[in-house]
Amino acid sequence: MNYKVLGRTGIKVSELCLGTMTFGENFFNIAVVDQPNANTMVARAFEAGINFFDTADVYSYGGSEEVLGAALKELKAGRDQVVIATKVRGAMSEGATTGAGDLNNVGLSRKHIFASVEGSLRRLGTDYIDLYQVHGWDALTPVEEVLRALDDLVRQGKVRYLGCSNWAARQLMKALVLAKDHDWSGFVSLQAYYSLVGRDLEHELLPLCQEEGVGVLPWSPLSGGFLSGKYRRDNPTPEGARRSGFQFPPIDEARGFDAVEALAAIAKQREATVAQVALAWLLAQPGVTSIIIGANKQSQLEDNLKATDLKLTTAELETLSATTAPAAQYPQWMIERQGAGR
């Protein structure tokens, strides 16, 4: 296992992070891993060198945090040996967004952030969270309120580092500037969708993170299983497969199948799986710190772990990248046209 520094911090995290959205139950039919199986997965991941574990309070309404916390306790590793990340923003009760329940049990208000961190600490069975991430933008709450509340949590010792997820480039840059101007704790990471068939991040967010020293944590690196090898041009909706009934994240399937075919060809040559090659491509991309892998069964975890041993050649990386290379957007194509000179 390789390790990288998370953003402009001194903390080191494994290049694979075990995502636990599948832990618990009743979460978009994704959460199917019970406590005994979670214990096995967490123990195996730790044995393989993974020290980074990611969850969110909204996953199974806290169920994922509870299962992860219990699995880490069962692991009997020292608290300082693992890096725990969780998130805040989502509605923590069904009525929070409909008016039938607690209207403040959602979003990034100071009230909800403070209440949520206490719940996450309790469910995880820890007295501090290593990486506390805002799980999306909240248009109703001033960003200054969000950042000040998060800074207070760091100063109180309940949180070590801060991150954001699913923010636009303009929102992230504004937050970074405000944090610097007010001497608040700033975001050290961005958790965002990124894969061989999901490369929107490369237009603005990835360059921004590289310039500002923000670590990038890709979620859904296999695009909801599309890059697992199950989906082929002649069998686009295999029976029982996750995307066959839940098309998320959205992708351009025409180019996607080009990518799958290129992955399959390289996988055959390298005696690897399609998923391993897809993860190896992502691990090789500049700016990527740690990839969040998820699994609903042990065999998937074992397959993904092997990606760290697969080093693709420059030619292989270029072949794969060419299948889904995004067209430059304005003003990037104008910048490239003008060149570096004057």
C-alpha positions in Angstrom: 0.0 0.0 0.0 1.2 3.5 -0.9 0.5 6.5 1.3 0.2 10.2 0.5 0.0 13.4 2.5 -3.6 14.8 2.6 -3.5 18.2 1.0 -1.4 20.8 2.8 -1.3 18.8 6.1 1.1 16.4 7.7 -1.3 13.5 7.9 -0.7 10.5 5.7 -3.5 8.4 4.2 -3.5 5.2 2.2 -4.1 5.7 -1.5 -7.1 3.5 -1.2 -9.8 4.5 1.3 -12.6 2.1 2.3 -15.9 3.8 1.7 -18.7 2.4 3.9 -21.9 3.6 2.2 -22.7 -0.1 1.8 -22.7 -0.6 5.6 -26.1 -0.6 7.3 -29.4 -0.9 5.6 -32.2 1.0 3.8 -30.1 3.4 1.9 -31.1 3.4 -1.8 -30.7 -0.4 -1.8 -27.0 0.1 -1.6 -26.5 -0.5 2.1 -26.5 -4.3 2.4 -23.4 -5.1 4.6 -24.3 -6.2 8.1 -22.0 -6.0 11.2 -20.3 -9.3 10.9 -19.4 -8.8 7.2 -18.4 -5.2 7.9 -16.0 -6.4 10.7 -14.4 -8.8 8.2 -14.1 -6.1 5.5 -12.6 -3.5 7.8 -10.1 -6.0 9.3 -9.0 -7.1 5.8 -8.7 -3.6 4.6 -6.5 -2.7 7.6 -4.4 -5.8 7.1 -3.8 -4.7 3.5 -2.6 -1.3 4.7 -5.7 0.8 4.4 -5.7 3.3 7.3 -8.4 5.6 5.8 -12.1 5.0 6.3 -14.9 7.2 5.0 -18.6 7.4 5.9 -21.4 10.0 6.3 -24.1 10.6 8.8 -26.8 10.4 6.2 -25.8 6.9 5.1 -28.6 4.7 6.5 -29.5 7.7 8.8 -26.4 7.0 10.9 -26.4 3.3 10.5 -23.1 3.3 8.5 -21.3 5.3 11.2 -22.5 2.9 13.8 -21.4 -0.2 11.9 -18.0 1.3 11.0 -17.5 2.4 14.6 -18.2 -1.0 15.9 -16.0 -2.6 13.3 -13.1 -0.4 14.2 -13.6 -1.2 17.8 -13.5 -4.9 17.0 -10.3 -4.3 15.1 -8.6 -3.3 18.4 -6.1 -1.0 16.6 -5.0 2.1 18.3 -7.2 5.2 17.5 -4.2 7.0 16.1 -3.6 4.1 13.6 -6.8 5.0 11.6 -8.0 8.1 9.8 -11.8 8.4 10.1 -13.7 10.7 7.8 -17.4 11.5 7.9 -19.8 14.1 6.5 -22.5 16.5 7.4 -25.4 18.2 5.4 -27.9 15.6 4.5 -31.4 15.3 6.1 -31.2 13.1 9.1 -34.9 12.4 9.2 -37.5 11.8 6.5 -39.5 14.8 7.4 -36.7 17.3 7.5 -37.1 18.4 3.8 -40.9 18.0 3.6 -42.0 20.0 6.6 -43.3 16.9 8.4 -40.4 16.8 10.9 -37.5 18.9 12.3 -36.9 21.5 9.6 -33.4 22.2 11.0 -32.3 18.6 10.8 -30.7 19.2 7.4 -28.2 21.6 5.8 -25.1 23.4 7.0 -26.5 25.9 9.6 -24.4 26.3 12.8 -27.2 24.5 14.6 -27.3 21.5 12.4 -23.5 21.2 12.2 -23.1 21.3 16.0 -25.9 18.8 16.5 -24.6 16.5 13.7 -21.0 16.3 14.9 -22.2 15.1 18.4 -24.2 12.4 16.8 -21.4 11.3 14.5 -19.0 11.1 17.5 -21.4 9.0 19.5 -22.1 6.6 16.6 -18.5 6.2 15.6 -17.5 5.7 19.3 -14.7 8.2 19.2 -14.0 11.6 20.8 -12.7 13.2 17.6 -13.1 13.0 13.8 -10.0 13.2 11.6 -11.7 14.6 8.5 -15.1 16.3 8.8 -16.5 17.0 5.3 -19.5 19.2 4.3 -21.5 16.9 2.0 -22.6 19.4 -0.6 -23.4 23.1 -0.9 -26.1 24.7 1.2 -27.6 27.7 -0.7 -29.6 28.8 2.3 -26.7 29.2 4.8 -24.1 31.9 4.3 -20.8 30.3 3.7 -19.2 32.4 6.5 -21.6 30.8 9.0 -20.5 27.3 7.7 -16.8 28.0 7.9 -17.0 29.7 11.3 -18.9 26.8 12.8 -16.4 24.3 11.3 -13.5 26.3 12.6 -15.0 26.2 16.1 -15.2 22.4 15.9 -11.4 22.3 15.1 -10.6 24.6 17.9 -12.7 22.5 20.3 -10.7 19.5 19.4 -13.7 17.5 18.1 -12.4 17.7 14.5 -8.8 17.6 13.2 -9.2 18.6 9.5 -11.9 19.9 7.2 -13.0 18.9 3.7 -15.8 19.5 1.3 -17.7 17.3 -1.2 -19.6 18.0 -4.4 -18.8 21.7 -4.4 -18.2 23.8 -7.5 -14.9 25.5 -8.2 -16.2 28.9 -7.4 -17.6 27.8 -4.1 -14.4 26.0 -3.1 -12.2 29.0 -4.0 -14.5 31.4 -2.1 -14.2 29.2 1.0 -10.5 28.9 0.7 -10.1 32.7 0.5 -12.5 33.4 3.3 -10.7 30.9 5.6 -7.3 32.5 4.9 -8.6 36.0 5.4 -10.2 35.2 8.7 -7.6 32.8 10.0 -10.2 30.0 10.0 -9.4 26.3 9.4 -9.7 25.8 5.7 -10.6 22.8 3.6 -7.7 20.4 3.0 -9.6 18.0 0.7 -12.3 17.7 -1.9 -14.3 14.5 -2.3 -15.7 14.4 -5.8 -16.9 12.1 -8.5 -14.0 11.1 -10.8 -13.4 8.1 -13.0 -12.3 7.1 -16.5 -15.9 7.7 -17.7 -16.5 10.7 -15.4 -13.9 13.4 -16.1 -15.8 16.7 -15.6 -13.5 17.3 -12.6 -10.6 17.9 -15.0 -12.1 21.2 -16.4 -11.9 23.4 -13.3 -11.8 21.5 -9.9 -8.8 19.3 -10.4 -6.5 22.2 -11.6 -7.8 24.3 -8.7 -7.1 21.7 -6.1 -3.6 21.1 -7.6 -2.8 24.9 -7.5 -4.2 25.4 -3.9 -2.8 22.2 -2.4 -6.2 20.6 -1.8 -6.2 16.7 -1.8 -8.6 15.0 -4.2 -10.6 12.0 -3.0 -12.6 10.5 -5.9 -15.8 8.8 -5.0 -17.4 6.2 -7.3 -14.1 5.4 -9.1 -15.9 2.6 -11.0 -18.9 4.8 -11.9 -21.5 2.8 -10.0 -20.0 -0.5 -11.2 -20.0 0.5 -14.9 -16.2 -0.1 -15.0 -16.4 -3.4 -13.1 -16.4 -5.4 -16.3 -20.0 -6.5 -15.9 -21.4 -4.0 -18.4 -20.6 -4.5 -22.1 -21.8 -3.1 -25.3 -23.7 -6.3 -26.1 -25.1 -6.6 -22.6 -25.6 -3.0 -21.3 -28.0 -3.9 -18.5 -27.0 -7.3 -16.9 -29.6 -8.8 -14.7 -29.1 -8.0 -11.0 -26.4 -5.5 -11.6 -26.6 -2.2 -9.6 -26.8 0.2 -12.6 -29.4 -1.9 -14.4 -32.0 -0.4 -12.0 -30.2 2.7 -10.7 -28.4 4.8 -13.4 -26.0 6.7 -11.1 -23.6 8.4 -11.7 -24.8 9.4 -15.2 -22.3 8.6 -18.0 -22.0 8.8 -21.7 -22.5 5.1 -22.5 -21.2 5.4 -26.1 -17.8 6.6 -25.0 -18.1 4.5 -21.8 -18.2 1.2 -23.7 -15.1 2.4 -25.7 -13.4 2.8 -22.4 -14.5 -0.6 -21.2 -13.2 -2.3 -24.3 -9.9 -0.6 -23.9 -9.8 -1.6 -20.2 -10.6 -5.2 -21.1 -7.8 -5.4 -23.6 -5.2 -4.2 -21.2 -6.6 -6.3 -18.4 -6.2 -9.4 -20.6 -2.6 -8.5 -21.4 -1.8 -7.8 -17.7 -3.7 -10.7 -16.2 -5.8 -8.3 -14.2 -9.5 -7.4 -14.0 -11.2 -4.5 -15.7 -11.9 -2.9 -12.3 -8.2 -3.2 -11.3 -7.1 -1.4 -14.5 -9.7 1.3 -14.1 -8.6 2.0 -10.5 -4.9 1.9 -11.6 -5.7 4.5 -14.2 -7.2 6.8 -11.6 -4.4 6.2 -9.1 -2.0 7.5 -11.8 -3.8 10.8 -12.4 -2.1 13.9 -11.1 -3.7 15.5 -8.0 -5.4 12.3 -6.8 -4.7 11.6 -3.1 -6.8 8.6 -2.2 -9.5 6.7 -4.0 -12.7 5.8 -2.1 -13.5 2.2 -2.9 -16.7 0.5 -1.7 -17.8 -3.1 -1.7 -21.0 -5.0 -0.8 -19.1 -8.3 -0.6 -15.7 -9.5 0.3 -14.7 -10.6 -3.2 -15.1 -7.1 -4.5 -12.9 -5.7 -1.8 -10.2 -8.3 -2.5 -10.3 -7.5 -6.2 -10.0 -3.7 -5.6 -7.1 -4.1 -3.2 -4.9 -5.6 -6.0 -5.1 -2.3 -8.0 -2.3 -0.8 -5.9 0.1 -3.4 -7.3 -0.8 -2.6 -10.9 1.4 0.1 -12.5 0.2 1.0 -15.9 2.7 2.1 -18.6 2.7 5.5 -20.1 1.3 4.0 -23.4 -1.5 2.2 -21.5 -2.5 5.3 -19.6 -2.6 7.3 -22.9 -4.6 4.6 -24.6 -7.2 4.6 -21.8 -7.3 8.4 -21.5 -7.9 8.8 -25.3 -11.2 6.9 -25.1 -12.8 9.5 -22.9 -10.7 12.7 -23.3 -13.0 15.6 -22.5 -13.1 18.5 -25.0 -11.7 21.7 -23.7 -14.3 24.2 -22.5 -14.2 28.0 -22.7 -12.0 29.7 -21.5 -9.6 26.8 -21.4 -9.4 26.4 -25.2 -8.7 30.2 -25.5 -6.0 29.9 -22.9 -4.4 27.0 -24.7 -4.7 29.0 -28.0 -3.0 32.0 -26.6 -0.2 29.9 -25.1 2.1 30.9 -22.3 3.8 33.7 -24.2 2.7 37.2 -24.8 
